[in-house]
């Protein structure tokens, strides 16, 4: 951390003095102090945004996996993210969450045959009643294996806050198969 700090101070100082020389700004005026403050703010803001972006990207990629959702005859591939804060259950079964666009693609021409149900949940977007569907199959593709689950509830979020993934997976789905879900749900939830 100290290496990054000193490098940043050196870089910002070089930029400031470079701009002073290029634009011939007198260093004894209040204009100079204002310009320095603005430049420092802009540079620090940009650096903090970059650091946050790389940190979030690394965190999400550590828990993201390719998945396939199947409903009736339709299958959709997506990226799923294991969110340990997702404690939603439909009875004793885990609930996964997706945005409207993905849900519409999954239902396809079968939207008239799909049975919707309502689930009460608290989320980042607020508490409310959300539409949900029962999907036939969820497949999670790890590097060396594939886990398949049946009859998983898919909650359809009103707004999609997802960045870097399409579906929020329940932590109980980290198990090997359907039989482990109930045991894992009892431990986690």
Backbone as JSON Lines, residues from 0, in Angstrom:
{"i":0,"aa":"X","n":[0.81,-1.2,0.0],"ca":[0.0,0.0,0.0],"c":[0.85,1.26,0.0]}
{"i":1,"aa":"X","n":[1.94,1.26,0.77],"ca":[2.76,2.46,0.83],"c":[3.46,2.72,-0.51]}
{"i":2,"aa":"X","n":[3.8,1.67,-1.23],"ca":[4.42,1.84,-2.55],"c":[3.43,2.51,-3.51]}
{"i":3,"aa":"X","n":[2.18,2.08,-3.46],"ca":[1.15,2.68,-4.31],"c":[0.95,4.15,-3.92]}
{"i":4,"aa":"X","n":[0.91,4.42,-2.62],"ca":[0.72,5.8,-2.15],"c":[1.85,6.7,-2.63]}
{"i":5,"aa":"X","n":[3.11,6.28,-2.42],"ca":[4.24,7.11,-2.83],"c":[4.31,7.27,-4.35]}
{"i":6,"aa":"X","n":[3.97,6.23,-5.08],"ca":[3.94,6.32,-6.54],"c":[2.88,7.31,-6.99]}
{"i":7,"aa":"X","n":[1.73,7.26,-6.35],"ca":[0.64,8.17,-6.69],"c":[1.02,9.62,-6.38]}
{"i":8,"aa":"X","n":[1.65,9.86,-5.22],"ca":[2.08,11.21,-4.85],"c":[3.11,11.72,-5.87]}
{"i":9,"aa":"X","n":[4.06,10.86,-6.23],"ca":[5.08,11.24,-7.22],"c":[4.43,11.58,-8.56]}
{"i":10,"aa":"X","n":[3.48,10.75,-8.99],"ca":[2.79,10.96,-10.26],"c":[1.98,12.25,-10.25]}
{"i":11,"aa":"X","n":[1.2,12.46,-9.19],"ca":[0.37,13.66,-9.09],"c":[1.25,14.91,-9.06]}
{"i":12,"aa":"X","n":[2.32,14.88,-8.28],"ca":[3.23,16.03,-8.23],"c":[3.84,16.33,-9.59]}
{"i":13,"aa":"X","n":[4.23,15.28,-10.31],"ca":[4.79,15.48,-11.65],"c":[3.78,16.08,-12.6]}
{"i":14,"aa":"X","n":[2.54,15.61,-12.54],"ca":[1.49,16.15,-13.4],"c":[1.25,17.63,-13.08]}
{"i":15,"aa":"X","n":[1.18,17.95,-11.81],"ca":[0.92,19.34,-11.41],"c":[2.05,20.26,-11.89]}
{"i":16,"aa":"X","n":[3.28,19.89,-11.61],"ca":[4.39,20.75,-12.03],"c":[4.54,20.78,-13.55]}
{"i":17,"aa":"X","n":[4.21,19.72,-14.21],"ca":[4.22,19.72,-15.67],"c":[3.21,20.7,-16.22]}
{"i":18,"aa":"X","n":[2.0,20.7,-15.67],"ca":[0.97,21.64,-16.12],"c":[1.33,23.09,-15.79]}
{"i":19,"aa":"X","n":[1.98,23.3,-14.65],"ca":[2.41,24.65,-14.27],"c":[3.42,25.18,-15.3]}
{"i":20,"aa":"X","n":[4.35,24.35,-15.7],"ca":[5.36,24.76,-16.68],"c":[4.74,24.97,-18.06]}
{"i":21,"aa":"X","n":[3.86,24.08,-18.48],"ca":[3.26,24.18,-19.82],"c":[2.42,25.45,-19.95]}
{"i":22,"aa":"X","n":[1.61,25.75,-18.94],"ca":[0.7,26.89,-19.01],"c":[1.24,28.15,-18.34]}
{"i":23,"aa":"X","n":[2.48,28.11,-17.87],"ca":[3.15,29.26,-17.23],"c":[2.28,29.89,-16.13]}
{"i":24,"aa":"X","n":[1.79,29.06,-15.21],"ca":[0.93,29.54,-14.13],"c":[1.83,30.05,-12.99]}
{"i":25,"aa":"X","n":[1.59,31.28,-12.52],"ca":[2.4,31.78,-11.39],"c":[2.08,30.99,-10.12]}
{"i":26,"aa":"X","n":[3.1,30.57,-9.4],"ca":[2.9,29.72,-8.22],"c":[2.57,30.49,-6.95]}
{"i":27,"aa":"X","n":[2.54,31.81,-7.01],"ca":[2.25,32.59,-5.81],"c":[0.81,33.1,-5.77]}
{"i":28,"aa":"X","n":[-0.05,32.64,-6.65],"ca":[-1.43,33.13,-6.68],"c":[-2.41,32.1,-6.14]}
{"i":29,"aa":"X","n":[-3.61,32.57,-5.83],"ca":[-4.65,31.67,-5.37],"c":[-5.17,30.81,-6.51]}
{"i":30,"aa":"X","n":[-5.01,31.28,-7.72],"ca":[-5.39,30.48,-8.89],"c":[-4.58,29.19,-8.9]}
{"i":31,"aa":"X","n":[-3.3,29.32,-8.56],"ca":[-2.42,28.15,-8.51],"c":[-2.95,27.1,-7.52]}
{"i":32,"aa":"X","n":[-3.32,27.57,-6.32],"ca":[-3.84,26.64,-5.31],"c":[-5.14,25.99,-5.76]}
{"i":33,"aa":"X","n":[-6.0,26.76,-6.39],"ca":[-7.27,26.21,-6.88],"c":[-7.04,25.16,-7.97]}
{"i":34,"aa":"X","n":[-6.13,25.46,-8.87],"ca":[-5.83,24.51,-9.95],"c":[-5.23,23.23,-9.39]}
{"i":35,"aa":"X","n":[-4.31,23.37,-8.43],"ca":[-3.7,22.2,-7.81],"c":[-4.77,21.34,-7.13]}
{"i":36,"aa":"X","n":[-5.67,21.99,-6.39],"ca":[-6.73,21.24,-5.7],"c":[-7.63,20.5,-6.69]}
{"i":37,"aa":"X","n":[-7.98,21.15,-7.78],"ca":[-8.84,20.51,-8.79],"c":[-8.12,19.34,-9.44]}
{"i":38,"aa":"X","n":[-6.87,19.52,-9.8],"ca":[-6.1,18.45,-10.44],"c":[-5.96,17.26,-9.5]}
{"i":39,"aa":"X","n":[-5.63,17.53,-8.26],"ca":[-5.48,16.44,-7.27],"c":[-6.79,15.7,-7.11]}
{"i":40,"aa":"X","n":[-7.9,16.43,-7.0],"ca":[-9.2,15.78,-6.85],"c":[-9.52,14.88,-8.05]}
{"i":41,"aa":"X","n":[-9.34,15.39,-9.25],"ca":[-9.65,14.62,-10.46],"c":[-8.79,13.36,-10.55]}
{"i":42,"aa":"X","n":[-7.51,13.5,-10.28],"ca":[-6.61,12.34,-10.37],"c":[-6.97,11.3,-9.31]}
{"i":43,"aa":"X","n":[-7.18,11.73,-8.08],"ca":[-7.53,10.78,-7.01],"c":[-8.87,10.12,-7.27]}
{"i":44,"aa":"X","n":[-9.82,10.86,-7.81],"ca":[-11.13,10.28,-8.13],"c":[-10.98,9.2,-9.2]}
{"i":45,"aa":"X","n":[-10.21,9.49,-10.24],"ca":[-9.99,8.51,-11.32],"c":[-9.29,7.26,-10.79]}
{"i":46,"aa":"X","n":[-8.29,7.45,-9.95],"ca":[-7.56,6.3,-9.39],"c":[-8.47,5.46,-8.51]}
{"i":47,"aa":"X","n":[-9.3,6.11,-7.68],"ca":[-10.2,5.33,-6.81],"c":[-11.22,4.56,-7.63]}
{"i":48,"aa":"X","n":[-11.71,5.13,-8.72],"ca":[-12.67,4.42,-9.59],"c":[-11.99,3.21,-10.23]}
{"i":49,"aa":"X","n":[-10.76,3.38,-10.7],"ca":[-10.03,2.26,-11.3],"c":[-9.78,1.14,-10.3]}
{"i":50,"aa":"X","n":[-9.34,1.51,-9.11],"ca":[-9.08,0.49,-8.08],"c":[-10.36,-0.25,-7.72]}
{"i":51,"aa":"X","n":[-11.46,0.48,-7.55],"ca":[-12.74,-0.14,-7.21],"c":[-13.19,-1.09,-8.33]}
{"i":52,"aa":"X","n":[-13.02,-0.65,-9.57],"ca":[-13.41,-1.48,-10.72],"c":[-12.63,-2.79,-10.75]}
{"i":53,"aa":"X","n":[-11.31,-2.72,-10.58],"ca":[-10.5,-3.94,-10.62],"c":[-10.78,-4.84,-9.43]}
{"i":54,"aa":"X","n":[-11.03,-4.25,-8.26],"ca":[-11.34,-5.06,-7.08],"c":[-12.66,-5.78,-7.24]}
{"i":55,"aa":"X","n":[-13.71,-5.06,-7.7],"ca":[-15.02,-5.69,-7.9],"c":[-14.93,-6.79,-8.96]}
{"i":56,"aa":"X","n":[-14.21,-6.53,-10.01],"ca":[-14.08,-7.51,-11.09],"c":[-13.41,-8.78,-10.58]}
{"i":57,"aa":"X","n":[-12.34,-8.62,-9.77],"ca":[-11.65,-9.78,-9.23],"c":[-12.55,-10.56,-8.27]}
{"i":58,"aa":"X","n":[-13.29,-9.85,-7.41],"ca":[-14.16,-10.49,-6.44],"c":[-15.27,-11.27,-7.15]}
{"i":59,"aa":"X","n":[-15.9,-10.67,-8.14],"ca":[-16.98,-11.33,-8.86],"c":[-16.47,-12.53,-9.63]}
{"i":60,"aa":"X","n":[-15.31,-12.41,-10.28],"ca":[-14.82,-13.51,-11.1],"c":[-14.43,-14.73,-10.27]}
{"i":61,"aa":"X","n":[-14.09,-14.54,-8.99],"ca":[-13.75,-15.68,-8.14],"c":[-14.94,-16.56,-7.83]}
{"i":62,"aa":"X","n":[-16.15,-16.03,-7.93],"ca":[-17.35,-16.79,-7.58],"c":[-18.34,-16.87,-8.74]}
{"i":63,"aa":"X","n":[-17.87,-16.63,-9.95],"ca":[-18.73,-16.67,-11.14],"c":[-18.44,-17.92,-11.96]}
{"i":64,"aa":"X","n":[-19.52,-18.53,-12.48],"ca":[-19.37,-19.75,-13.27],"c":[-20.38,-19.73,-14.41]}
{"i":65,"aa":"X","n":[-20.03,-20.37,-15.52],"ca":[-21.02,-20.53,-16.6],"c":[-22.15,-21.44,-16.11]}
{"i":66,"aa":"X","n":[-23.38,-21.08,-16.47],"ca":[-24.54,-21.89,-16.08],"c":[-25.46,-22.03,-17.29]}
{"i":67,"aa":"X","n":[-26.39,-22.99,-17.19],"ca":[-27.44,-23.13,-18.19],"c":[-28.75,-23.35,-17.45]}
{"i":68,"aa":"X","n":[-29.75,-22.54,-17.8],"ca":[-31.09,-22.65,-17.23],"c":[-31.99,-23.29,-18.27]}
{"i":69,"aa":"X","n":[-32.82,-24.24,-17.84],"ca":[-33.74,-24.91,-18.76],"c":[-35.16,-24.81,-18.21]}
{"i":70,"aa":"X","n":[-36.07,-24.39,-19.11],"ca":[-37.49,-24.3,-18.78],"c":[-38.26,-24.8,-19.99]}
{"i":71,"aa":"X","n":[-39.04,-25.86,-19.78],"ca":[-39.77,-26.49,-20.88],"c":[-38.77,-26.87,-21.98]}
{"i":72,"aa":"X","n":[-38.92,-26.37,-23.19],"ca":[-37.98,-26.74,-24.25],"c":[-36.84,-25.74,-24.41]}
{"i":73,"aa":"X","n":[-36.86,-24.66,-23.67],"ca":[-35.86,-23.59,-23.85],"c":[-34.71,-23.72,-22.87]}
{"i":74,"aa":"X","n":[-33.51,-23.45,-23.38],"ca":[-32.31,-23.38,-22.54],"c":[-31.62,-22.06,-22.83]}
{"i":75,"aa":"X","n":[-31.09,-21.45,-21.76],"ca":[-30.36,-20.19,-21.89],"c":[-29.06,-20.34,-21.12]}
{"i":76,"aa":"X","n":[-27.95,-19.96,-21.75],"ca":[-26.66,-19.94,-21.07],"c":[-26.42,-18.56,-20.48]}
{"i":77,"aa":"X","n":[-25.76,-18.52,-19.33],"ca":[-25.52,-17.26,-18.64],"c":[-24.32,-17.42,-17.71]}
{"i":78,"aa":"X","n":[-24.01,-16.37,-16.99],"ca":[-22.98,-16.41,-15.96],"c":[-23.68,-16.29,-14.62]}
{"i":79,"aa":"X","n":[-23.39,-17.23,-13.72],"ca":[-23.98,-17.22,-12.39],"c":[-22.96,-16.81,-11.35]}
{"i":80,"aa":"X","n":[-23.39,-16.07,-10.35],"ca":[-22.53,-15.59,-9.28],"c":[-23.04,-16.12,-7.94]}
{"i":81,"aa":"X","n":[-22.19,-16.83,-7.2],"ca":[-22.57,-17.31,-5.87],"c":[-22.52,-16.15,-4.9]}
{"i":82,"aa":"X","n":[-23.68,-15.77,-4.38],"ca":[-23.79,-14.68,-3.43],"c":[-24.14,-15.26,-2.07]}
{"i":83,"aa":"X","n":[-23.18,-15.21,-1.15],"ca":[-23.42,-15.79,0.18],"c":[-24.47,-15.0,0.96]}
{"i":84,"aa":"X","n":[-24.84,-13.82,0.5],"ca":[-25.89,-13.04,1.14],"c":[-27.28,-13.42,0.66]}
{"i":85,"aa":"X","n":[-27.37,-14.28,-0.34],"ca":[-28.67,-14.71,-0.85],"c":[-29.21,-15.82,0.05]}
{"i":86,"aa":"X","n":[-30.14,-15.48,0.9],"ca":[-30.72,-16.46,1.82],"c":[-32.17,-16.76,1.46]}
{"i":87,"aa":"X","n":[-32.59,-16.44,0.23],"ca":[-33.97,-16.67,-0.18],"c":[-34.26,-18.15,-0.33]}
{"i":88,"aa":"X","n":[-35.4,-18.55,0.21],"ca":[-35.85,-19.93,0.09],"c":[-37.3,-19.95,-0.36]}
{"i":89,"aa":"X","n":[-37.63,-20.96,-1.12],"ca":[-39.01,-21.24,-1.51],"c":[-39.35,-22.57,-0.84]}
{"i":90,"aa":"X","n":[-39.94,-22.47,0.34],"ca":[-40.1,-23.68,1.16],"c":[-38.73,-24.0,1.73]}
{"i":91,"aa":"X","n":[-38.22,-25.19,1.37],"ca":[-36.87,-25.55,1.81],"c":[-35.89,-25.58,0.64]}
{"i":92,"aa":"X","n":[-36.29,-25.06,-0.51],"ca":[-35.45,-25.05,-1.7],"c":[-34.85,-23.66,-1.93]}
{"i":93,"aa":"X","n":[-33.59,-23.6,-2.41],"ca":[-32.96,-22.3,-2.66],"c":[-33.59,-21.56,-3.83]}
{"i":94,"aa":"X","n":[-33.51,-20.24,-3.79],"ca":[-34.03,-19.38,-4.84],"c":[-32.85,-18.68,-5.51]}
{"i":95,"aa":"X","n":[-32.85,-18.66,-6.85],"ca":[-31.84,-17.9,-7.59],"c":[-32.54,-16.69,-8.22]}
{"i":96,"aa":"X","n":[-31.77,-15.68,-8.6],"ca":[-32.35,-14.41,-9.05],"c":[-31.78,-14.02,-10.41]}
{"i":97,"aa":"X","n":[-32.65,-13.55,-11.28],"ca":[-32.19,-13.04,-12.58],"c":[-32.98,-11.79,-12.95]}
{"i":98,"aa":"X","n":[-32.53,-11.1,-13.98],"ca":[-33.23,-9.92,-14.47],"c":[-34.34,-10.3,-15.43]}
{"i":99,"aa":"X","n":[-35.19,-9.34,-15.75],"ca":[-36.34,-9.59,-16.63],"c":[-35.94,-10.08,-18.01]}
{"i":100,"aa":"X","n":[-34.92,-9.47,-18.58],"ca":[-34.53,-9.81,-19.95],"c":[-34.14,-11.28,-20.07]}
{"i":101,"aa":"X","n":[-33.36,-11.78,-19.11],"ca":[-32.96,-13.18,-19.13],"c":[-34.18,-14.09,-18.94]}
{"i":102,"aa":"X","n":[-35.08,-13.7,-18.05],"ca":[-36.29,-14.51,-17.8],"c":[-37.15,-14.58,-19.05]}
{"i":103,"aa":"X","n":[-37.29,-13.47,-19.76],"ca":[-38.09,-13.46,-20.99],"c":[-37.45,-14.36,-22.04]}
{"i":104,"aa":"X","n":[-36.11,-14.3,-22.17],"ca":[-35.41,-15.17,-23.12],"c":[-35.6,-16.64,-22.75]}
{"i":105,"aa":"X","n":[-35.59,-16.94,-21.45],"ca":[-35.76,-18.31,-21.0],"c":[-37.17,-18.83,-21.29]}
{"i":106,"aa":"X","n":[-38.16,-18.01,-21.07],"ca":[-39.55,-18.43,-21.32],"c":[-39.85,-18.53,-22.81]}
{"i":107,"aa":"X","n":[-39.26,-17.66,-23.6],"ca":[-39.44,-17.7,-25.05],"c":[-40.9,-17.7,-25.46]}
{"i":108,"aa":"X","n":[-41.25,-18.61,-26.37],"ca":[-42.63,-18.72,-26.86],"c":[-43.55,-19.41,-25.87]}
{"i":109,"aa":"X","n":[-43.0,-19.94,-24.79],"ca":[-43.79,-20.69,-23.82],"c":[-44.33,-19.81,-22.69]}
{"i":110,"aa":"X","n":[-44.29,-18.52,-22.83],"ca":[-44.68,-17.64,-21.74],"c":[-46.12,-17.89,-21.28]}
{"i":111,"aa":"X","n":[-46.98,-18.31,-22.19],"ca":[-48.36,-18.61,-21.82],"c":[-48.49,-19.9,-21.02]}
{"i":112,"aa":"X","n":[-47.53,-20.79,-21.11],"ca":[-47.56,-22.07,-20.4],"c":[-46.84,-22.03,-19.05]}
{"i":113,"aa":"X","n":[-46.13,-20.94,-18.79],"ca":[-45.34,-20.83,-17.56],"c":[-46.24,-20.43,-16.4]}
{"i":114,"aa":"X","n":[-46.07,-21.12,-15.27],"ca":[-46.83,-20.8,-14.06],"c":[-45.99,-19.89,-13.17]}
{"i":115,"aa":"X","n":[-46.54,-18.71,-12.91],"ca":[-45.85,-17.74,-12.06],"c":[-46.33,-17.89,-10.63]}
{"i":116,"aa":"X","n":[-45.46,-17.57,-9.69],"ca":[-45.85,-17.49,-8.29],"c":[-45.21,-16.24,-7.71]}
{"i":117,"aa":"X","n":[-45.66,-15.82,-6.55],"ca":[-45.14,-14.61,-5.93],"c":[-44.3,-14.99,-4.72]}
{"i":118,"aa":"X","n":[-43.21,-14.26,-4.55],"ca":[-42.32,-14.47,-3.41],"c":[-42.08,-13.11,-2.76]}
{"i":119,"aa":"X","n":[-42.2,-13.05,-1.45],"ca":[-41.9,-11.83,-0.71],"c":[-40.43,-11.86,-0.35]}
{"i":120,"aa":"X","n":[-39.72,-10.78,-0.69],"ca":[-38.28,-10.76,-0.45],"c":[-37.79,-9.35,-0.19]}
{"i":121,"aa":"X","n":[-36.68,-9.26,0.54],"ca":[-35.94,-8.01,0.71],"c":[-34.74,-8.07,-0.2]}
{"i":122,"aa":"X","n":[-34.48,-6.98,-0.92],"ca":[-33.33,-6.96,-1.81],"c":[-32.68,-5.6,-1.79]}
{"i":123,"aa":"X","n":[-31.61,-5.45,-2.56],"ca":[-30.93,-4.17,-2.67],"c":[-31.9,-3.11,-3.17]}
{"i":124,"aa":"X","n":[-32.78,-3.5,-4.07],"ca":[-33.76,-2.57,-4.64],"c":[-34.92,-2.28,-3.72]}
{"i":125,"aa":"X","n":[-35.01,-2.97,-2.58],"ca":[-36.1,-2.75,-1.63],"c":[-36.92,-4.0,-1.42]}
{"i":126,"aa":"X","n":[-37.77,-3.95,-0.43],"ca":[-38.64,-5.08,-0.11],"c":[-39.85,-5.06,-1.03]}
{"i":127,"aa":"X","n":[-40.37,-6.25,-1.3],"ca":[-41.55,-6.29,-2.14],"c":[-41.95,-7.7,-2.5]}
{"i":128,"aa":"X","n":[-42.95,-7.78,-3.34],"ca":[-43.42,-9.06,-3.85],"c":[-42.88,-9.19,-5.27]}
{"i":129,"aa":"X","n":[-42.2,-10.3,-5.51],"ca":[-41.55,-10.54,-6.79],"c":[-42.17,-11.74,-7.49]}
{"i":130,"aa":"X","n":[-42.2,-11.7,-8.8],"ca":[-42.64,-12.84,-9.6],"c":[-41.52,-13.88,-9.64]}
{"i":131,"aa":"X","n":[-41.92,-15.14,-9.65],"ca":[-40.95,-16.23,-9.71],"c":[-41.53,-17.36,-10.55]}
{"i":132,"aa":"X","n":[-40.63,-18.18,-11.09],"ca":[-41.02,-19.36,-11.85],"c":[-40.18,-20.54,-11.39]}
{"i":133,"aa":"X","n":[-40.7,-21.72,-11.6],"ca":[-39.97,-22.95,-11.28],"c":[-39.29,-23.41,-12.57]}
{"i":134,"aa":"X","n":[-37.95,-23.43,-12.58],"ca":[-37.27,-23.9,-13.78],"c":[-37.03,-25.4,-13.67]}
{"i":135,"aa":"X","n":[-36.96,-26.05,-14.81],"ca":[-36.8,-27.51,-14.83],"c":[-35.41,-27.94,-14.42]}
{"i":136,"aa":"X","n":[-34.4,-27.19,-14.89],"ca":[-33.03,-27.64,-14.64],"c":[-32.08,-26.45,-14.58]}
{"i":137,"aa":"X","n":[-31.13,-26.53,-13.66],"ca":[-30.03,-25.58,-13.55],"c":[-28.74,-26.38,-13.62]}
{"i":138,"aa":"X","n":[-27.87,-26.01,-14.54],"ca":[-26.57,-26.67,-14.65],"c":[-25.49,-25.63,-14.37]}
{"i":139,"aa":"X","n":[-24.56,-25.97,-13.47],"ca":[-23.43,-25.1,-13.15],"c":[-22.18,-25.8,-13.64]}
{"i":140,"aa":"X","n":[-21.41,-25.11,-14.48],"ca":[-20.22,-25.69,-15.09],"c":[-18.97,-25.17,-14.39]}
{"i":141,"aa":"X","n":[-18.33,-26.06,-13.63],"ca":[-17.05,-25.73,-13.02],"c":[-15.95,-26.15,-14.0]}
{"i":142,"aa":"X","n":[-14.72,-25.88,-13.66],"ca":[-13.61,-26.24,-14.54],"c":[-13.53,-27.74,-14.76]}
{"i":143,"aa":"X","n":[-13.72,-28.5,-13.7],"ca":[-13.52,-29.95,-13.78],"c":[-14.8,-30.77,-13.63]}
{"i":144,"aa":"X","n":[-15.93,-30.15,-13.4],"ca":[-17.16,-30.91,-13.21],"c":[-18.37,-30.05,-13.54]}
{"i":145,"aa":"X","n":[-19.54,-30.7,-13.51],"ca":[-20.8,-30.03,-13.77],"c":[-21.81,-30.49,-12.73]}
{"i":146,"aa":"X","n":[-22.47,-29.54,-12.08],"ca":[-23.52,-29.87,-11.13],"c":[-24.86,-29.56,-11.77]}
{"i":147,"aa":"X","n":[-25.82,-30.48,-11.59],"ca":[-27.15,-30.3,-12.16],"c":[-28.19,-30.36,-11.04]}
{"i":148,"aa":"X","n":[-29.1,-29.39,-11.05],"ca":[-30.15,-29.3,-10.05],"c":[-31.49,-29.21,-10.77]}
{"i":149,"aa":"X","n":[-32.52,-29.75,-10.15],"ca":[-33.86,-29.7,-10.76],"c":[-34.81,-28.93,-9.85]}
{"i":150,"aa":"X","n":[-35.87,-28.4,-10.48],"ca":[-36.93,-27.69,-9.77],"c":[-36.41,-26.58,-8.85]}
{"i":151,"aa":"X","n":[-35.66,-25.69,-9.43],"ca":[-35.14,-24.54,-8.7],"c":[-36.04,-23.34,-8.98]}
{"i":152,"aa":"X","n":[-36.32,-22.55,-7.96],"ca":[-37.14,-21.36,-8.14],"c":[-36.27,-20.21,-8.64]}
{"i":153,"aa":"X","n":[-36.73,-19.56,-9.69],"ca":[-36.04,-18.43,-10.29],"c":[-36.86,-17.17,-10.03]}
{"i":154,"aa":"X","n":[-36.34,-16.28,-9.18],"ca":[-37.02,-15.02,-8.89],"c":[-36.63,-14.02,-9.97]}
{"i":155,"aa":"X","n":[-37.6,-13.3,-10.48],"ca":[-37.37,-12.32,-11.54],"c":[-37.3,-10.94,-10.9]}
{"i":156,"aa":"X","n":[-36.1,-10.36,-10.91],"ca":[-35.89,-9.05,-10.3],"c":[-36.56,-7.96,-11.14]}
{"i":157,"aa":"X","n":[-37.08,-6.96,-10.46],"ca":[-37.73,-5.86,-11.17],"c":[-36.7,-5.01,-11.92]}
{"i":158,"aa":"X","n":[-35.54,-4.83,-11.31],"ca":[-34.44,-4.11,-11.95],"c":[-33.2,-4.99,-11.86]}
{"i":159,"aa":"X","n":[-32.35,-4.9,-12.86],"ca":[-31.14,-5.7,-12.88],"c":[-29.95,-4.87,-12.42]}
{"i":160,"aa":"X","n":[-29.41,-5.21,-11.26],"ca":[-28.26,-4.51,-10.7],"c":[-26.97,-5.3,-10.95]}
{"i":161,"aa":"X","n":[-27.02,-6.29,-11.79],"ca":[-25.91,-7.21,-11.95],"c":[-24.81,-6.6,-12.82]}
{"i":162,"aa":"X","n":[-23.58,-6.78,-12.4],"ca":[-22.42,-6.35,-13.18],"c":[-21.46,-7.52,-13.27]}
{"i":163,"aa":"X","n":[-21.24,-8.03,-14.46],"ca":[-20.3,-9.13,-14.64],"c":[-20.94,-10.51,-14.53]}
{"i":164,"aa":"X","n":[-22.23,-10.57,-14.26],"ca":[-22.95,-11.83,-14.17],"c":[-24.42,-11.6,-14.48]}
{"i":165,"aa":"X","n":[-25.14,-12.69,-14.73],"ca":[-26.55,-12.6,-15.12],"c":[-27.51,-13.14,-14.07]}
{"i":166,"aa":"X","n":[-27.03,-14.07,-13.24],"ca":[-27.89,-14.76,-12.28],"c":[-27.18,-14.78,-10.92]}
{"i":167,"aa":"X","n":[-27.93,-14.49,-9.86],"ca":[-27.4,-14.62,-8.5],"c":[-27.78,-16.0,-8.01]}
{"i":168,"aa":"X","n":[-26.77,-16.8,-7.7],"ca":[-26.98,-18.17,-7.24],"c":[-27.02,-18.22,-5.72]}
{"i":169,"aa":"X","n":[-27.74,-19.17,-5.2],"ca":[-27.84,-19.4,-3.76],"c":[-26.61,-20.18,-3.3]}
{"i":170,"aa":"X","n":[-26.05,-19.88,-2.13],"ca":[-24.86,-20.6,-1.67],"c":[-25.09,-22.09,-1.43]}
{"i":171,"aa":"X","n":[-26.34,-22.49,-1.22],"ca":[-26.63,-23.92,-1.03],"c":[-26.35,-24.71,-2.3]}
{"i":172,"aa":"X","n":[-26.28,-24.03,-3.43],"ca":[-26.03,-24.72,-4.7],"c":[-24.56,-25.01,-4.93]}
{"i":173,"aa":"X","n":[-23.73,-24.7,-3.96],"ca":[-22.31,-25.03,-4.06],"c":[-22.09,-26.52,-3.82]}
{"i":174,"aa":"X","n":[-23.13,-27.21,-3.36],"ca":[-23.04,-28.64,-3.11],"c":[-22.94,-29.43,-4.4]}
{"i":175,"aa":"X","n":[-22.82,-30.73,-4.28],"ca":[-22.6,-31.61,-5.43],"c":[-23.87,-31.91,-6.22]}
{"i":176,"aa":"X","n":[-25.02,-32.02,-5.54],"ca":[-26.22,-32.46,-6.24],"c":[-27.48,-32.06,-5.47]}
{"i":177,"aa":"X","n":[-28.64,-32.48,-5.98],"ca":[-29.93,-32.14,-5.37],"c":[-30.04,-32.6,-3.92]}
{"i":178,"aa":"X","n":[-29.5,-33.77,-3.58],"ca":[-29.66,-34.3,-2.23],"c":[-28.97,-33.43,-1.19]}
{"i":179,"aa":"X","n":[-27.89,-32.78,-1.58],"ca":[-27.16,-31.95,-0.62],"c":[-27.8,-30.59,-0.39]}
{"i":180,"aa":"X","n":[-28.74,-30.19,-1.23],"ca":[-29.34,-28.87,-1.1],"c":[-30.05,-28.73,0.25]}
{"i":181,"aa":"X","n":[-30.9,-29.66,0.61],"ca":[-31.67,-29.54,1.85],"c":[-30.74,-29.5,3.05]}
{"i":182,"aa":"X","n":[-29.69,-30.31,3.08],"ca":[-28.75,-30.32,4.17],"c":[-28.03,-28.98,4.24]}
{"i":183,"aa":"X","n":[-27.57,-28.48,3.1],"ca":[-26.84,-27.22,3.06],"c":[-27.76,-26.07,3.44]}
{"i":184,"aa":"X","n":[-29.0,-26.06,3.0],"ca":[-29.93,-24.99,3.36],"c":[-30.15,-24.95,4.86]}
{"i":185,"aa":"X","n":[-30.23,-26.09,5.49],"ca":[-30.43,-26.11,6.94],"c":[-29.21,-25.55,7.66]}
{"i":186,"aa":"X","n":[-28.0,-25.77,7.11],"ca":[-26.79,-25.25,7.73],"c":[-26.66,-23.74,7.52]}
{"i":187,"aa":"X","n":[-26.95,-23.27,6.29],"ca":[-26.74,-21.87,5.94],"c":[-27.88,-20.99,6.42]}
{"i":188,"aa":"X","n":[-29.11,-21.41,6.17],"ca":[-30.26,-20.51,6.35],"c":[-30.88,-20.57,7.72]}
